Amino acid sequence: MNRSGNIFLITILVLSFLFLPSHAFAASKGRIYGQLLDGTNHNAPVVGQSVTLQIAQGGGARDLTKMTTDAHGTFSFSNLDTDSSISYALFTDYEGAQYTSALVQLNKKPVQQVNLTIYEATTSTKNIAIVQATILFQKPDAAKNSVTVSELYVFQNVGMETYVGSLNTGNGTGKPNALLFSLPVGARNVSLSDGFNGYHAIAVNTGFASDAALPPGSSEFSFSFDIPYTSSVYDFRYDVMFPTVELSLLVPTELHATSSALSSQGVTTTNNHPYLLLQTQKLLAGNEVHAEIEGLPVNQALIPSDNSINPTVPWLIAGLLVMLAVLAVTWFLYRSRRQSRSRGKASTGYSKAANGKTSQAAKAASISNKGNSPREQEQALLRELLALDKSFEEGKISKAVYQEKRAKTKARLRALLSEKEAL
């Protein structure tokens, strides 16, 4: 090709470059920067602490890159993709507790400041209480002589330090200084949900313990398990592990429940299903609550001749399932959800967080979906997203509520997809 031909080709290439659409250059122009702050010490900058940038796209999540905060506690991540399908989050592990920012998208605002707050750790439980404990019985499975129970807890930390427990049992007490949850004798198929992801759990003689952290503000924990029964009447026992503002028990209306410690509140509707509601308030740690559940359907073919079951084997299975459930979940989505829960002000009293009883019961009821197949759970979450989109488009919910609920639902969907990949 002669010289004039080369000049013509170069001219065409330069013009093509100049007239490319602006979005062709925006893919890697994003930036997230901010400070790591110590909330215990009046938001003082945290120096020399590793901060990880995480990325989520298309149902997958991973750590993208990390850096160490400078002398001013600052960090900065540049050349980030600004595609609308991508979300980011900041994460750090400080003194045994995990802290994560809210999800960040750069498609509309490519450069954003996102500060991350951590707190000093403590092993004291003096500022910890349960403001709402909800126990929900599902419809019994007559073919298996079994009933699934879902439990949801809202903890409140009114201090300015994060409670970080330990699973070490060599402290002279025989049990770890950690979050403790009771299980009835013979409980099996234990499945851990909100609050436990990324932490560890072990079986103890009254249930199980977890080293999950409690930052200042409110934190939610949920889990479910199956209870085998051998007669139409079952004595459900609940051990109070922490001071509790309110305890609620919900039982399907086809059953009957009585308790000397719980008062009947009539019938309430949760997730479009009626339940008998029993409640009590102001329970101290160490209290024991019993409820007689009557009307359970019994499959006589499954009843052993001596009308008893050996609790040893179910306990071993429960311990193994606790560990497997913890290992199976993804870290990223748990971290992103914890940050929103940990933003509650430390000045909030125990009684303030005890509101919203119906929503807590609904969350406890939704835990029963854990028993469905992964495909069924995935379809249910997709339907939730569609319903949220429709409600927002029709003006039934505000933009803030829509964004918060949609982010949480997408987080659950990503966790499910990641769990399927891990299996």
HELIX and SHEET records of a PDB file:
HELIX    1   1 ARG A    3  LEU A   18  1                                  16    
HELIX    2   2 SER A   22  PHE A   25  5                                   4    
HELIX    3   3 GLY A   39  ASN A   41  5                                   3    
HELIX    4   4 GLN A  300  LEU A  302  5                                   3    
HELIX    5   5 THR A  312  ALA A  328  1                                  17    
HELIX    6   6 TRP A  331  ARG A  341  1                                  11    
HELIX    7   7 LYS A  352  ALA A  354  5                                   3    
HELIX    8   8 LYS A  357  SER A  366  1                                  10    
HELIX    9   9 ILE A  367  GLY A  371  5                                   5    
HELIX   10  10 PRO A  374  GLU A  393  1                                  20    
HELIX   11  11 LYS A  399  ALA A  422  1                                  24    
SHEET    1   A 3 ALA A  44  PRO A  45  0                                        
SHEET    2   A 3 GLY A  30  ASP A  38 -1                                        
SHEET    3   A 3 THR A  74  LEU A  80 -1                                        
SHEET    1   B 3 ALA A  44  PRO A  45  0                                        
SHEET    2   B 3 GLY A  30  ASP A  38 -1                                        
SHEET    3   B 3 VAL A 111  GLN A 113  1                                        
SHEET    1   C 3 ALA A  44  PRO A  45  0                                        
SHEET    2   C 3 GLY A  30  ASP A  38 -1                                        
SHEET    3   C 3 LEU A 116  ILE A 118  1                                        
SHEET    1   D 4 GLY A  60  THR A  68  0                                        
SHEET    2   D 4 SER A  50  GLN A  57 -1                                        
SHEET    3   D 4 ILE A  86  TYR A  94 -1                                        
SHEET    4   D 4 ALA A  97  THR A 100 -1                                        
SHEET    1   E 2 ALA A 121  THR A 122  0                                        
SHEET    2   E 2 THR A 162  TYR A 163  1                                        
SHEET    1   F 7 ARG A 188  LEU A 192  0                                        
SHEET    2   F 7 GLY A 217  PRO A 228 -1                                        
SHEET    3   F 7 SER A 146  ASN A 157 -1                                        
SHEET    4   F 7 ILE A 128  PHE A 137 -1                                        
SHEET    5   F 7 THR A 244  PRO A 252  1                                        
SHEET    6   F 7 HIS A 273  LEU A 283 -1                                        
SHEET    7   F 7 SER A 263  THR A 270 -1                                        
SHEET    1   G 3 LEU A 179  SER A 182  0                                        
SHEET    2   G 3 GLY A 207  SER A 210 -1                                        
SHEET    3   G 3 ALA A 201  VAL A 204 -1                                        
SHEET    1   H 3 VAL A 233  ASP A 239  0                                        
SHEET    2   H 3 GLU A 288  GLU A 294 -1                                        
SHEET    3   H 3 HIS A 256  THR A 258 -1                                        
END                                                                             
